[in-house]
């Protein structure tokens, strides 16, 4: 009996629990929540995934504030993100420092560290622990600059080459201008922060492109490990390690196509990286600036490299390009107005249109245009303007346009030389001579009119009337 009662009691408790509204609501909430979550995840995966991986132009999403990708061979820009805005370069400044050292210095020279070189920098900044009076070779110093970002060596090398850092900085700014940099101003040789020390991603790409023409620069920037031998003050070997993790095989960010680069970081600049990589007969320069956290400089660069290498190909887009008669007429007019005379030669316009451009596989070639812009800024270099290749989103490349065959009609010596080499056309007369000739022609025409016009209007002589009597006589005679 007790067992039956217990069984009934358990049955009642179970039924009571199952029929409890709180339990039923909990079960419903769980099911509904699961379903909603599933739907939300499905929607996110279908609607937000493209936004997370690509921008509106199909390029990968990157975290840095400013970036650019440039063809090292031609200077063609194939990607840019706020590439011309003012940014702080931090230690990527040392690209220009190294370029000036290579152009102005001697690798076998000995650098002696001054007190200013050692104590004129923030001792907590990048350095290799040199001391006042310590000596190293220029070659070892350049490895320390490009691999370990040694700030004191930058100052020592600048003082050795130019006598002072200010004089060396003047060389850096002059060279930047020569390369076409328009948003750059250097005030020191190492990139330690200064509000007036700035550049932009595009300008840094121009500096890197020029530096890559130097084989020594390529070799040093590709090095991952180097030993600085004992010096006059220190008997120990200094070991240098590469800061650019893209070329370090032990790094999580190792990128096998990368062949060199220079990193930089300050609190104000954020992370910066200028690097270059080669794949499938392409060499690209990638600049990323102002990233947080610093490691994003490597992740962003890898994303850009991967996309460019796998989505672009070489195309001789301008191979059959010819300047139109309208282009020649416009150039002729510009030169005539500039020199205040006329052209006595055969004007020609030329550009390096045989260059291979990098084109996206998905690009519509019919949507790429060529635009000629004329200018007198570089006439002394034989350049009359630029030929821009662009679409509605990006300028691919601007080629300098050269002119030849322009011979000033007011320069007798130039005319004589042109006549001798056969490049002379019919020489236009100066305006005074032309006016006199026209006046003489009109005078001749007038005289001819005066002489011949009256004759043409003379009256013809009237015919004599026959005598009436004669006719009548004849008639009378015939009647007889």
C-alpha positions in Angstrom: 0.0 0.0 0.0 2.8 2.3 0.9 4.5 1.6 -2.5 1.3 2.4 -4.4 0.8 5.7 -2.5 4.5 6.6 -3.2 4.1 5.9 -6.9 0.9 8.0 -7.1 2.6 10.9 -5.3 5.6 10.8 -7.7 3.2 10.7 -10.7 1.4 13.8 -9.3 4.6 15.7 -8.7 5.8 14.9 -12.2 2.6 16.0 -13.9 2.6 19.2 -11.7 6.1 20.1 -12.9 5.3 19.5 -16.6 2.2 21.6 -16.4 3.9 24.4 -14.6 3.6 27.7 -16.8 7.1 28.8 -15.8 8.7 25.7 -17.1 6.7 25.9 -20.3 7.7 29.5 -20.9 11.3 28.7 -20.3 11.2 26.0 -22.9 9.5 28.3 -25.4 12.1 31.1 -24.8 14.9 28.7 -25.3 13.6 27.5 -28.6 12.7 31.0 -29.9 16.1 32.4 -28.8 17.9 29.6 -30.6 15.9 30.2 -33.8 16.5 34.0 -33.7 20.2 33.5 -33.1 20.4 31.1 -36.0 18.6 33.6 -38.3 20.8 36.5 -37.2 24.0 34.5 -37.8 22.7 33.6 -41.3 21.9 37.2 -42.1 25.3 38.4 -40.8 27.2 35.8 -42.9 25.3 36.8 -46.1 25.2 40.6 -45.7 28.2 41.6 -43.6 30.9 39.3 -44.8 31.7 41.3 -48.0 31.8 44.5 -46.0 34.3 43.0 -43.7 36.7 41.8 -46.4 36.4 44.3 -49.3 35.8 48.0 -49.8 33.5 49.6 -52.4 36.1 49.2 -55.1 36.9 45.5 -54.4 40.1 46.1 -52.5 40.8 44.4 -49.1 39.8 46.3 -46.0 42.9 47.5 -44.1 43.2 49.2 -40.7 45.8 51.8 -41.4 44.8 55.4 -42.0 46.9 55.9 -45.1 48.4 53.5 -47.7 49.6 53.2 -51.3 50.8 50.4 -53.6 53.1 51.4 -56.4 54.7 49.6 -59.3 58.5 49.8 -58.6 59.3 49.8 -62.3 57.0 52.4 -63.7 55.8 54.4 -60.7 52.2 53.4 -61.5 49.9 53.7 -58.6 47.5 50.8 -58.4 46.0 51.4 -55.0 45.7 54.3 -52.6 44.0 55.2 -49.4 44.3 58.8 -48.3 47.8 58.5 -49.8 48.5 62.3 -50.0 47.4 63.3 -46.5 50.0 64.6 -44.0 51.4 61.8 -41.8 54.4 61.4 -39.5 57.0 59.0 -40.9 58.7 58.0 -37.7 61.8 55.8 -38.6 60.7 55.4 -42.2 62.5 58.8 -42.5 65.7 56.7 -42.6 64.9 55.6 -46.2 65.9 59.1 -47.2 68.8 59.2 -44.7 70.2 56.0 -46.2 69.7 57.3 -49.7 71.7 60.4 -49.0 74.4 58.4 -47.3 74.7 56.1 -50.3 74.8 59.0 -52.7 77.1 61.3 -50.8 79.2 59.1 -48.5 81.8 56.4 -48.8 81.2 52.9 -47.4 84.8 52.6 -46.3 84.8 55.8 -44.2 85.0 55.7 -40.5 82.3 57.3 -38.3 83.3 58.8 -35.0 80.3 59.4 -32.7 80.1 63.0 -31.4 78.6 63.9 -28.0 75.7 65.4 -29.9 75.2 62.1 -31.8 75.0 60.1 -28.5 73.3 62.5 -26.1 71.4 64.7 -28.6 68.7 62.0 -29.1 66.3 60.4 -26.7 68.3 57.6 -25.1 65.1 55.5 -24.8 64.7 55.6 -28.6 66.2 53.0 -31.0 70.0 52.8 -30.8 72.7 50.2 -30.8 74.5 51.4 -27.6 77.4 53.4 -29.1 79.3 55.9 -26.9 80.9 59.2 -27.5 84.1 58.8 -29.4 83.3 55.3 -30.6 84.1 54.5 -34.2 82.4 52.2 -36.7 82.6 52.0 -40.5 80.0 53.7 -42.7 78.9 50.3 -44.0 78.3 49.0 -40.5 76.5 52.1 -39.6 74.2 51.8 -42.6 73.3 48.2 -41.5 72.5 49.6 -38.0 70.3 52.3 -39.5 68.2 50.1 -41.8 68.0 47.0 -39.6 68.0 48.3 -36.1 66.9 51.9 -36.7 69.9 53.2 -34.9 69.2 56.9 -34.2 72.6 57.9 -33.0 74.3 56.4 -36.1 72.0 58.6 -38.3 73.3 61.7 -36.5 76.9 60.5 -36.7 76.7 59.8 -40.4 75.0 63.1 -41.1 77.7 65.1 -39.3 80.4 63.1 -41.1 79.0 63.8 -44.5 77.6 67.4 -44.2 79.3 68.7 -41.1 76.0 69.1 -39.3 72.5 67.6 -39.1 70.9 70.8 -40.4 73.1 70.7 -43.5 72.3 67.0 -44.1 68.5 67.7 -43.6 68.7 70.4 -46.3 70.1 67.7 -48.6 67.2 65.4 -47.7 64.6 68.0 -48.5 66.3 69.0 -51.7 66.4 65.3 -52.8 62.8 64.8 -51.9 61.8 67.8 -54.1 63.9 66.3 -57.0 62.0 63.1 -56.7 58.6 64.8 -57.0 57.7 64.8 -53.3 55.3 67.7 -52.6 54.0 66.8 -49.1 57.3 66.2 -47.3 59.3 68.3 -44.8 62.2 66.9 -42.9 63.6 68.5 -39.8 65.8 65.7 -38.4 67.6 62.7 -39.8 66.1 59.9 -37.8 62.3 60.5 -37.6 62.0 61.3 -33.9 58.8 63.2 -33.5 58.5 66.8 -34.5 55.2 68.4 -35.6 57.1 70.0 -38.6 58.6 66.6 -39.6 56.0 65.0 -42.0 55.5 63.3 -45.3 52.8 61.2 -47.0 52.4 57.7 -48.3 52.9 58.7 -51.9 56.1 60.6 -51.2 57.5 57.7 -49.2 56.8 55.4 -52.1 58.8 57.7 -54.4 61.7 57.7 -52.0 61.7 53.9 -51.8 61.5 53.5 -55.6 64.6 55.7 -56.0 66.5 53.9 -53.2 65.8 50.5 -54.9 67.9 51.7 -57.8 70.9 51.2 -55.5 72.0 47.6 -55.2 73.8 48.2 -51.8 70.5 49.5 -50.4 68.7 46.4 -51.6 71.2 44.1 -50.0 71.2 45.8 -46.7 67.4 46.2 -46.4 67.0 42.5 -47.2 69.4 41.4 -44.4 67.9 39.7 -41.3 71.0 39.2 -39.2 74.3 41.2 -39.1 77.3 41.4 -36.8 79.0 44.7 -36.1 82.6 43.9 -35.2 84.4 45.2 -32.0 85.2 48.9 -32.0 87.9 51.1 -30.5 85.9 51.2 -27.3 84.0 47.9 -27.1 85.5 44.5 -27.6 82.2 42.7 -28.0 80.4 42.0 -31.2 77.0 43.8 -31.6 74.3 41.6 -33.1 71.7 43.3 -35.3 68.3 41.8 -36.0 65.8 42.9 -38.7 62.7 44.8 -37.5 60.8 44.1 -40.6 59.0 40.9 -39.7 57.8 40.3 -43.3 61.3 39.0 -44.2 62.0 37.1 -41.0 61.2 33.4 -41.5 60.6 32.8 -37.8 57.9 35.5 -37.6 54.1 34.9 -37.8 54.1 37.6 -40.4 56.7 36.2 -42.7 55.8 36.9 -46.3 58.0 34.9 -48.8 57.6 37.4 -51.6 58.8 40.4 -49.5 62.5 41.4 -50.2 63.0 44.3 -47.9 61.5 47.3 -46.1 61.8 49.8 -43.2 59.6 50.0 -40.2 58.8 52.9 -37.9 56.8 53.8 -34.8 56.1 56.7 -32.5 53.1 57.4 -30.3 52.1 60.2 -32.7 52.8 58.4 -36.0 51.5 55.0 -35.0 52.9 52.1 -36.9 54.4 52.7 -40.3 56.0 50.4 -42.8 57.5 50.8 -46.3 58.2 47.5 -48.0 58.7 45.9 -51.4 57.9 42.5 -52.7 58.3 40.6 -56.0 56.1 38.0 -57.6 55.3 36.9 -61.2 57.5 39.5 -62.8 56.0 42.3 -60.7 57.8 44.3 -58.0 55.5 46.4 -55.8 56.2 49.0 -53.2 53.7 49.1 -50.3 53.4 51.9 -47.8 51.1 51.7 -44.8 51.0 54.5 -42.2 49.4 55.3 -38.9 48.2 51.8 -37.7 47.2 50.8 -34.2 48.2 48.3 -32.9 51.7 48.4 -34.5 51.6 44.8 -35.7 48.8 45.7 -38.2 51.5 47.2 -40.5 52.4 43.6 -41.4 48.9 42.3 -41.7 47.7 45.2 -43.8 50.7 44.9 -46.1 50.2 41.2 -46.7 46.5 41.8 -47.5 47.4 44.4 -50.1 50.3 42.4 -51.6 48.1 39.2 -52.0 45.3 41.1 -53.7 47.6 42.9 -56.1 49.7 39.9 -57.1 46.7 37.7 -57.8 44.4 40.3 -59.5 46.7 42.3 -61.8 48.6 41.6 -65.0 50.9 43.5 -67.4 49.4 45.2 -70.4 51.0 47.5 -73.0 47.9 49.8 -72.9 49.6 52.7 -74.7 51.6 50.8 -77.2 49.7 52.2 -80.2 49.0 55.7 -78.8 49.6 58.7 -81.0 49.1 62.4 -80.2 46.3 63.9 -82.1 46.5 66.9 -84.5 44.5 68.8 -81.9 47.2 68.0 -79.3 49.9 69.3 -81.6 48.0 72.5 -82.3 47.5 73.2 -78.6 51.2 72.5 -77.9 52.2 74.8 -80.8 50.0 77.6 -79.5 51.4 77.3 -76.0 55.0 77.5 -77.2 54.2 80.4 -79.6 52.6 82.4 -76.7 55.4 81.5 -74.3 58.3 82.5 -76.6 56.5 85.3 -78.3 57.3 84.1 -81.8 56.3 81.3 -84.2 57.7 77.9 -84.8 60.0 77.4 -87.8 60.4 73.7 -87.3 58.4 70.5 -87.3 56.9 70.1 -83.8 56.7 66.6 -82.3 55.3 65.2 -79.1 56.6 62.0 -77.5 56.1 59.9 -74.4 57.3 56.6 -73.2 54.2 54.8 -74.3 55.9 51.4 -74.5 55.7 50.9 -70.7 53.7 48.0 -69.4 51.0 49.0 -67.0 49.4 46.8 -64.4 45.7 46.3 -65.1 43.1 44.5 -62.9 41.7 41.4 -64.6 38.2 42.8 -64.0 38.9 46.2 -65.5 37.0 47.5 -68.5 39.7 48.7 -70.8 37.2 51.0 -72.5 36.8 52.8 -69.2 40.5 53.8 -69.1 41.2 57.2 -70.6 44.3 59.2 -71.6 44.4 63.0 -70.9 47.1 65.4 -72.0 47.9 68.3 -69.7 50.2 71.0 -71.1 52.5 73.1 -68.9 55.4 75.5 -69.3 57.0 74.6 -65.9 59.6 72.2 -67.4 60.2 73.5 -70.9 63.9 73.9 -70.0 64.0 70.0 -69.6 62.2 69.5 -72.9 59.0 68.6 -71.2 55.8 70.3 -72.2 53.3 68.5 -70.0 52.1 65.0 -68.9 50.0 62.2 -70.3 47.7 60.9 -67.6 46.2 57.4 -67.8 43.2 57.1 -65.5 39.7 55.8 -64.9 36.9 57.3 -62.9 38.5 56.1 -59.6 42.3 56.1 -60.0 45.1 57.7 -61.8 47.3 54.8 -63.1 50.3 56.8 -64.3 51.4 60.2 -65.5 54.1 60.1 -68.2 56.2 63.2 -69.0 55.5 64.5 -72.5 58.6 65.7 -74.4 58.6 68.1 -77.3 61.1 68.5 -80.2 61.3 70.3 -83.5 60.3 73.7 -82.1 62.6 76.3 -83.7 62.0 79.9 -82.8 61.5 82.1 -85.9 63.3 85.0 -84.1 66.5 82.9 -83.5 68.7 83.1 -86.7 71.3 80.7 -85.3 68.7 78.1 -84.5 67.2 78.5 -88.0 70.6 78.1 -89.5 71.3 74.9 -87.6 67.8 73.6 -88.5 68.3 74.4 -92.1 71.6 72.4 -92.1 70.1 69.3 -90.6 66.9 69.4 -92.7 64.5 69.9 -89.8 63.3 73.3 -91.1 59.9 73.9 -92.5 58.7 77.0 -94.3 59.8 79.8 -92.1 57.0 82.1 -91.1 57.7 85.8 -91.8 57.7 88.2 -89.0 54.5 90.3 -88.6 56.0 93.6 -89.9 57.2 92.0 -93.2 53.9 90.2 -93.6 51.9 93.4 -93.2 54.0 95.3 -95.8 53.6 92.5 -98.3 49.9 92.5 -97.9 49.8 96.3 -98.3 51.8 96.2 -101.4 49.6 93.5 -102.9 46.5 95.6 -102.2 48.1 98.6 -103.9 48.9 96.6 -107.0 45.3 95.3 -107.1 44.0 98.8 -106.8 46.2 100.2 -109.6 45.1 97.4 -111.9 41.5 98.2 -111.2 42.1 101.9 -111.9 43.8 101.1 -115.2 41.6 98.5 -116.6 38.2 99.2 -115.2 37.4 102.4 -117.4 38.3 100.5 -120.6 35.9 97.8 -119.9 33.1 100.2 -119.4 33.7 102.3 -122.7 30.7 102.6 -124.9 30.7 100.8 -128.2 30.5 103.1 -131.4 27.0 103.5 -132.8 26.3 102.0 -136.3 25.7 104.6 -139.1 22.2 104.8 -140.4 21.8 104.2 -144.2 20.3 107.1 -146.2 16.6 106.7 -146.8 16.9 108.2 -150.3 19.2 105.4 -151.4 16.7 102.8 -150.4 13.9 104.6 -152.1 15.9 105.0 -155.3 16.6 101.3 -155.3 13.0 100.5 -154.8 12.1 102.9 -157.6 14.6 101.3 -159.9 13.3 97.8 -159.2 9.8 99.0 -160.0 10.7 100.3 -163.3 
